[in-house]
Amino acid sequence: MATGAYGTSTVKRHRRSRAELEELDAALIEIVAEIQPATVRKTFYQAVVRGLVEKHEACGYRLVQRRLLLLREWWIIPYGWITDNARMVRGQTRYSNLDEFVEEIAGRYRKDYWQESNVRVEVWLEKDALAGVLYPTVVERHGLNLYVTRGFASVSYLHNAAEHIKVDGRPTFVYLLSDFDPSGLQIAETVGRELVDRAYPTEVEVERVAVTKEQIEELKLPTRPTKTTDTRARTFIAEHGTGSVELDALPPDVLRGLVDERMEQHMDPRRLALLKLAEQQEREGLAAFAGTWGEEA
């Protein structure tokens, strides 16, 4: 018997052959290349979904963790493809000369795609570990802010978000992604209630787009035992059963697709493409002007 983060289960340990490890490594390289920047846990969930490892902390997670470490030490997977969001380095951006600074400023210009929209749109995410997966879609493609709560949002976080909504004044649609477990459902309920109350009289509509029961069944997502220590567990189990599913279990392309679908409800992709074209032209004009200014300086 072995006890891991996924509860007590009978684990039959199997020592993989060299050929089996090479097959696993090849699959892990493919997964990380697809979702990078990836966390170890996100890679583990994708390996479980594809039937590569057991859904168990000791036999599954730790094996993936060890192989990813070796693949990076062997320089097969670039270190930058695996991220650790819990640790960071703080400092200031430095430039070798004025031309380098001018070039960066021009490259950072972004157009407000939603300035003329009659609605405001926000995307909220429970887990910081998945911010790298959604950033390209939410921030870069659609020009929106990504709200990362890291679990339950604080009162200050909710208040500041509501104040921005009130100042803006447009009807606001909030799309939220969280785990399918007692806390994940409560997070969505809290955000919905607090934003609606605090942003009044501005209209706010909150939709939880993942993880849902339908997604679990359709994609056959791996479940884990619901933590009975959670005060909300009894109600959750009575309504949904004993299995919980983490947001990490959803494939990255599915997560991004869910966001794209909601965004396209509010902005025609053809209009977005035109705005991006205008942005590129304005950026090039700014770069030309900045270059002239740099020469004069």
C-alpha positions as CSV (number, residue, x, y, z in Angstrom):
1,M,0.0,0.0,0.0
2,A,1.3,3.5,-0.8
3,T,-0.2,6.9,0.1
4,G,0.2,9.9,-2.2
5,A,-1.5,13.2,-2.9
6,Y,-4.2,11.3,-4.8
7,G,-5.2,9.1,-1.8
8,T,-4.5,5.5,-0.8
9,S,-4.2,3.0,-3.5
10,T,-2.5,-0.4,-4.2
11,V,0.5,0.4,-6.3
12,K,2.2,-2.3,-8.4
13,R,5.6,-0.9,-9.1
14,H,7.0,-1.6,-12.5
15,R,10.6,-0.9,-13.5
16,R,10.6,0.5,-17.0
17,S,13.0,-0.8,-19.5
18,R,15.4,1.5,-21.4
19,A,13.2,1.3,-24.5
20,E,10.1,2.2,-22.4
21,L,11.9,5.2,-20.8
22,E,13.0,6.4,-24.2
23,E,9.4,6.1,-25.5
24,L,8.2,8.1,-22.4
25,D,10.9,10.7,-22.9
26,A,9.9,11.2,-26.5
27,A,6.3,11.7,-25.5
28,L,7.3,14.2,-22.7
29,I,9.3,16.2,-25.2
30,E,6.3,16.4,-27.5
31,I,4.0,17.5,-24.6
32,V,6.4,20.2,-23.3
33,A,7.0,21.5,-26.8
34,E,3.3,21.8,-27.3
35,I,2.4,23.6,-24.0
36,Q,5.6,25.5,-23.1
37,P,6.2,27.3,-21.0
38,A,5.0,24.3,-18.9
39,T,5.0,23.4,-15.2
40,V,6.0,19.9,-14.1
41,R,2.5,19.2,-12.8
42,K,0.9,20.4,-16.1
43,T,3.1,18.0,-18.0
44,F,2.2,15.2,-15.6
45,Y,-1.5,15.7,-16.1
46,Q,-1.1,15.6,-19.9
47,A,1.0,12.4,-19.5
48,V,-1.9,10.9,-17.5
49,V,-4.5,11.9,-20.1
50,R,-2.4,10.2,-22.8
51,G,-2.0,7.0,-20.8
52,L,1.8,7.4,-20.4
53,V,2.0,7.2,-16.6
54,E,-0.2,6.3,-13.6
55,K,-2.4,8.9,-11.9
56,H,-0.4,8.6,-8.7
57,E,2.1,10.9,-7.0
58,A,4.9,8.3,-6.4
59,C,4.6,6.2,-9.6
60,G,3.4,8.9,-12.0
61,Y,4.3,12.5,-10.9
62,R,7.7,11.7,-9.5
63,L,8.7,9.7,-12.6
64,V,7.7,12.6,-14.9
65,Q,9.6,15.0,-12.6
66,R,12.8,12.9,-12.8
67,R,12.6,12.4,-16.5
68,L,12.0,16.2,-17.2
69,L,15.0,17.0,-15.0
70,L,17.2,14.6,-16.9
71,L,16.0,15.8,-20.3
72,R,16.9,19.4,-19.3
73,E,20.3,18.4,-17.9
74,W,21.0,16.5,-21.1
75,W,20.0,19.7,-23.0
76,I,17.3,17.9,-24.9
77,I,14.5,20.1,-23.5
78,P,15.5,23.8,-23.1
79,Y,15.4,25.0,-19.5
80,G,13.1,27.8,-20.5
81,W,10.4,25.4,-21.5
82,I,9.8,24.4,-17.9
83,T,8.7,27.2,-15.6
84,D,8.6,27.6,-11.8
85,N,6.2,30.4,-11.1
86,A,6.8,30.2,-7.3
87,R,10.3,31.8,-7.6
88,M,11.3,34.9,-9.4
89,V,14.2,37.4,-9.8
90,R,13.5,41.1,-9.2
91,G,15.4,43.9,-10.8
92,Q,15.4,46.7,-13.4
93,T,15.6,46.6,-17.2
94,R,18.9,47.9,-18.4
95,Y,20.0,49.0,-21.9
96,S,23.3,49.0,-23.6
97,N,22.6,52.3,-25.4
98,L,19.8,54.8,-26.3
99,D,19.1,53.1,-29.7
100,E,18.3,49.8,-27.9
101,F,15.9,51.6,-25.6
102,V,14.1,53.4,-28.5
103,E,13.7,50.1,-30.4
104,E,12.1,48.4,-27.4
105,I,9.7,51.3,-26.7
106,A,8.4,51.2,-30.3
107,G,8.1,47.4,-30.1
108,R,6.0,47.6,-26.9
109,Y,3.2,49.8,-28.5
110,R,-0.2,48.1,-28.4
111,K,-3.5,49.3,-29.7
112,D,-6.6,49.1,-27.6
113,Y,-8.7,46.6,-29.7
114,W,-11.7,47.1,-27.4
115,Q,-11.8,50.9,-27.2
116,E,-14.9,51.1,-29.5
117,S,-16.6,47.9,-28.2
118,N,-19.9,48.4,-26.5
119,V,-18.9,45.8,-23.8
120,R,-16.0,45.1,-21.6
121,V,-14.5,41.6,-21.4
122,E,-12.3,40.0,-18.8
123,V,-10.8,36.6,-18.3
124,W,-10.2,35.3,-14.8
125,L,-7.9,32.3,-14.0
126,E,-7.7,30.5,-10.6
127,K,-4.2,29.0,-11.2
128,D,-1.0,31.0,-11.7
129,A,0.7,27.9,-13.1
130,L,-1.5,28.2,-16.2
131,A,-1.0,31.9,-16.9
132,G,1.7,31.0,-19.4
133,V,-0.7,28.8,-21.3
134,L,-3.4,31.5,-21.6
135,Y,-1.3,34.6,-21.9
136,P,-0.7,34.3,-25.7
137,T,-4.4,34.0,-26.3
138,V,-5.9,36.4,-23.8
139,V,-3.2,39.2,-23.7
140,E,-1.4,38.9,-27.0
141,R,-4.1,37.8,-29.4
142,H,-7.1,39.5,-28.0
143,G,-5.5,42.4,-26.2
144,L,-7.2,41.8,-22.8
145,N,-5.9,41.6,-19.2
146,L,-5.6,38.2,-17.6
147,Y,-6.8,38.2,-14.0
148,V,-5.0,35.5,-12.0
149,T,-6.5,35.0,-8.5
150,R,-4.2,32.2,-7.2
151,G,-7.1,30.6,-5.4
152,F,-9.7,32.7,-3.7
153,A,-9.3,36.4,-4.7
154,S,-8.8,38.8,-1.8
155,V,-11.3,41.5,-0.9
156,S,-8.8,44.1,-2.2
157,Y,-8.4,42.3,-5.5
158,L,-12.1,42.0,-6.0
159,H,-12.7,45.6,-5.0
160,N,-10.1,47.0,-7.3
161,A,-11.5,44.9,-10.2
162,A,-15.0,46.2,-9.5
163,E,-13.8,49.8,-9.4
164,H,-12.3,49.4,-12.8
165,I,-15.5,48.0,-14.1
166,K,-17.5,50.9,-12.6
167,V,-15.2,53.6,-14.0
168,D,-15.4,52.0,-17.4
169,G,-19.2,51.9,-17.3
170,R,-19.8,49.3,-20.0
171,P,-21.6,46.0,-19.4
172,T,-18.9,43.6,-18.5
173,F,-18.6,39.9,-19.3
174,V,-16.2,37.9,-17.0
175,Y,-15.1,34.4,-18.1
176,L,-13.6,32.4,-15.3
177,L,-11.6,29.1,-15.4
178,S,-11.2,27.1,-12.2
179,D,-10.8,23.5,-10.9
180,F,-13.8,21.2,-10.7
181,D,-13.7,20.8,-7.0
182,P,-15.4,22.4,-3.9
183,S,-13.0,25.4,-3.9
184,G,-13.1,25.9,-7.7
185,L,-16.8,26.1,-7.7
186,Q,-16.9,28.4,-4.7
187,I,-14.3,30.7,-6.3
188,A,-16.5,31.2,-9.3
189,E,-19.5,31.8,-7.1
190,T,-17.7,34.3,-4.9
191,V,-16.3,36.2,-7.9
192,G,-19.7,36.4,-9.5
193,R,-21.4,37.6,-6.4
194,E,-18.8,40.1,-5.3
195,L,-18.2,41.7,-8.7
196,V,-21.9,42.1,-9.3
197,D,-22.4,43.7,-5.9
198,R,-19.3,45.9,-5.9
199,A,-19.6,47.1,-9.5
200,Y,-23.3,48.1,-9.2
201,P,-24.9,49.8,-11.0
202,T,-22.7,48.6,-13.9
203,E,-24.0,45.3,-15.3
204,V,-21.7,42.3,-14.8
205,E,-22.2,38.8,-16.0
206,V,-19.8,36.0,-14.8
207,E,-19.6,32.6,-16.6
208,R,-17.5,29.7,-15.4
209,V,-16.2,28.1,-18.6
210,A,-13.9,25.4,-17.2
211,V,-13.7,22.8,-15.8
212,T,-17.3,21.5,-16.3
213,K,-18.9,18.1,-16.0
214,E,-19.5,18.0,-19.8
215,Q,-15.8,18.6,-20.4
216,I,-14.8,15.8,-17.9
217,E,-17.1,13.3,-19.6
218,E,-16.3,14.3,-23.2
219,L,-12.5,14.5,-22.8
220,K,-12.3,11.6,-20.2
221,L,-10.3,13.8,-17.9
222,P,-8.4,12.2,-15.0
223,T,-10.1,12.7,-11.6
224,R,-8.7,12.7,-8.1
225,P,-10.4,12.1,-4.7
226,T,-12.1,15.2,-3.4
227,K,-10.4,16.5,-0.3
228,T,-12.7,15.7,2.6
229,T,-11.0,18.3,4.8
230,D,-12.5,21.0,2.6
231,T,-15.5,22.4,4.5
232,R,-17.4,22.5,1.2
233,A,-16.7,18.9,0.3
234,R,-19.9,17.4,1.7
235,T,-22.1,19.5,-0.5
236,F,-19.9,19.0,-3.5
237,I,-19.8,15.2,-3.1
238,A,-23.6,15.0,-2.6
239,E,-24.1,16.9,-5.9
240,H,-21.2,15.8,-8.1
241,G,-19.7,12.6,-6.6
242,T,-16.3,12.0,-5.1
243,G,-14.1,12.9,-8.1
244,S,-12.5,16.3,-8.6
245,V,-10.6,17.5,-11.7
246,E,-7.9,20.1,-11.8
247,L,-7.8,22.7,-14.5
248,D,-4.3,21.5,-15.5
249,A,-5.9,18.3,-16.8
250,L,-7.5,20.2,-19.8
251,P,-5.2,20.2,-22.9
252,P,-3.8,23.6,-23.6
253,D,-5.4,23.8,-27.0
254,V,-8.8,23.2,-25.4
255,L,-8.2,25.9,-22.8
256,R,-7.2,28.4,-25.5
257,G,-10.2,27.3,-27.7
258,L,-12.6,28.0,-24.8
259,V,-11.3,31.5,-24.5
260,D,-11.3,32.1,-28.3
261,E,-15.0,31.0,-28.5
262,R,-16.0,33.5,-25.8
263,M,-14.0,36.3,-27.3
264,E,-15.5,35.8,-30.8
265,Q,-18.9,36.3,-29.3
266,H,-18.0,39.9,-28.7
267,M,-15.6,40.7,-31.5
268,D,-15.6,39.5,-35.1
269,P,-12.2,37.9,-35.9
270,R,-12.1,39.9,-39.1
271,R,-12.3,43.2,-37.2
272,L,-9.6,42.0,-34.8
273,A,-7.4,41.2,-37.8
274,L,-7.9,44.7,-39.2
275,L,-7.1,46.3,-35.8
276,K,-3.9,44.3,-35.6
277,L,-2.9,45.4,-39.1
278,A,-3.4,49.1,-38.1
279,E,-1.4,48.4,-34.9
280,Q,1.5,47.1,-36.9
281,Q,1.5,50.1,-39.2
282,E,1.4,52.5,-36.2
283,R,4.2,50.6,-34.6
284,E,6.4,50.9,-37.7
285,G,5.6,54.6,-37.9
286,L,6.6,55.0,-34.2
287,A,9.8,53.1,-34.7
288,A,10.7,55.3,-37.7
289,F,10.0,58.4,-35.6
290,A,11.8,57.1,-32.6
291,G,14.8,56.2,-34.7
292,T,15.0,59.8,-36.1
293,W,14.7,61.2,-32.6
294,G,17.5,58.8,-31.4
295,E,19.8,60.1,-34.1
296,E,19.1,63.7,-33.2
297,A,19.7,62.9,-29.5
